Amino acid sequence: DDVYLLADALLHQDDITLYAKKDYIQSPKPNGYRSLHLIVGVPIFLHKEKRIMKVEIQLRTIAMDFWASLEHDLRYKADKTALPMGINEEMLQCADEIAEIDRKMQDMYRRIQAAE
């Protein structure tokens, strides 16, 4: 929920323009990657002018970032030969398990909030 709350707050700023949104949380990539990507226009202030710069913002939970960082290390820092048989499937399984933990933690947070 925090990812969407943060994105909503950012996009409600009057000087931010949304150009594109890719929701890999609702629709993860085939390898299990999850994140919310926003392509936005952001004003930058130069000496005599203001320019709108296009930037990409990637919003993830700690768990999503944990998986993405480890997956990157395993895939891209390893030898450039093909990955051993079954590794892609195991990485996807890990992504699904980490996403389930994220969901459980969110559910616990909601229950704690409701009990207060």
C-alpha positions as CSV (number, residue, x, y, z in Angstrom):
1,D,0.0,0.0,0.0
2,D,2.9,2.4,0.8
3,V,4.2,2.2,-2.8
4,Y,0.8,3.3,-4.2
5,L,0.4,5.9,-1.4
6,L,3.8,7.4,-2.2
7,A,3.1,7.4,-6.0
8,D,-0.2,9.1,-5.5
9,A,1.3,11.8,-3.2
10,L,4.1,12.4,-5.8
11,L,1.7,12.6,-8.7
12,H,-0.6,15.1,-6.9
13,Q,2.2,17.7,-6.8
14,D,1.3,20.5,-9.2
15,D,4.7,20.6,-10.8
16,I,5.0,16.8,-11.6
17,T,3.6,15.5,-14.9
18,L,3.0,11.8,-15.4
19,Y,4.1,10.5,-18.8
20,A,3.9,6.7,-18.3
21,K,3.3,4.2,-15.6
22,K,4.3,0.6,-15.5
23,D,2.9,-1.5,-12.7
24,Y,5.1,-4.5,-12.2
25,I,3.5,-5.1,-8.8
26,Q,0.1,-5.9,-10.2
27,S,1.6,-7.6,-13.3
28,P,5.1,-8.8,-12.4
29,K,7.7,-9.4,-15.1
30,P,8.1,-13.1,-16.2
31,N,11.2,-13.4,-14.0
32,G,9.3,-12.2,-10.9
33,Y,10.5,-8.6,-10.8
34,R,8.1,-6.3,-9.0
35,S,8.1,-2.5,-8.9
36,L,6.1,0.5,-9.8
37,H,7.8,2.6,-12.5
38,L,6.7,6.2,-13.2
39,I,8.1,8.3,-16.0
40,V,7.5,11.9,-14.9
41,G,8.4,15.4,-15.9
42,V,10.1,17.2,-13.1
43,P,11.1,20.9,-13.1
44,I,14.7,21.8,-12.7
45,F,15.8,25.4,-12.1
46,L,18.8,26.7,-14.0
47,H,20.5,30.1,-13.9
48,K,18.0,31.8,-16.1
49,E,15.3,29.3,-16.8
50,K,13.2,26.4,-15.6
51,R,13.3,23.1,-17.6
52,I,11.1,20.1,-17.4
53,M,13.3,16.9,-17.3
54,K,11.9,13.5,-17.9
55,V,12.9,11.0,-15.2
56,E,12.1,7.5,-14.2
57,I,11.2,6.7,-10.6
58,Q,11.1,3.1,-9.4
59,L,9.1,2.5,-6.2
60,R,9.6,-0.8,-4.4
61,T,9.1,-2.2,-0.9
62,I,12.2,-3.3,1.0
63,A,11.4,-6.9,0.1
64,M,11.0,-6.1,-3.6
65,D,14.4,-4.2,-3.6
66,F,16.0,-7.1,-1.7
67,W,14.9,-9.6,-4.4
68,A,15.9,-7.2,-7.3
69,S,19.3,-6.6,-5.9
70,L,20.1,-10.3,-5.3
71,E,18.7,-11.3,-8.7
72,H,20.9,-8.7,-10.3
73,D,23.9,-10.0,-8.5
74,L,23.2,-13.5,-9.4
75,R,22.4,-12.9,-13.1
76,Y,24.7,-10.1,-14.1
77,K,27.7,-10.5,-11.9
78,A,27.9,-14.2,-12.7
79,D,29.7,-15.5,-15.7
80,K,28.0,-14.4,-18.9
81,T,27.4,-18.0,-19.9
82,A,23.9,-19.4,-19.6
83,L,22.6,-19.9,-16.1
84,P,22.4,-23.5,-14.9
85,M,19.2,-25.4,-15.5
86,G,16.4,-24.5,-13.1
87,I,17.9,-21.2,-11.8
88,N,15.4,-19.0,-13.5
89,E,12.5,-21.1,-12.1
90,E,14.1,-20.9,-8.6
91,M,14.5,-17.1,-8.9
92,L,10.8,-16.8,-9.8
93,Q,9.8,-19.0,-6.9
94,C,11.9,-16.8,-4.6
95,A,10.2,-13.7,-6.0
96,D,6.8,-15.2,-5.3
97,E,7.7,-16.2,-1.8
98,I,9.1,-12.7,-1.0
99,A,5.9,-11.2,-2.4
100,E,3.9,-13.4,-0.2
101,I,5.9,-12.2,2.9
102,D,5.2,-8.6,1.8
103,R,1.5,-9.4,1.6
104,K,1.5,-11.0,5.1
105,M,3.4,-8.1,6.6
106,Q,0.9,-5.6,5.0
107,D,-2.0,-7.7,6.4
108,M,-0.5,-7.7,9.9
109,Y,-0.1,-3.9,9.7
110,R,-3.7,-3.5,8.7
111,R,-4.9,-5.7,11.6
112,I,-2.7,-3.7,14.0
113,Q,-4.2,-0.4,12.7
114,A,-7.7,-1.8,13.0
115,A,-7.2,-2.9,16.6
116,E,-6.1,0.6,17.7
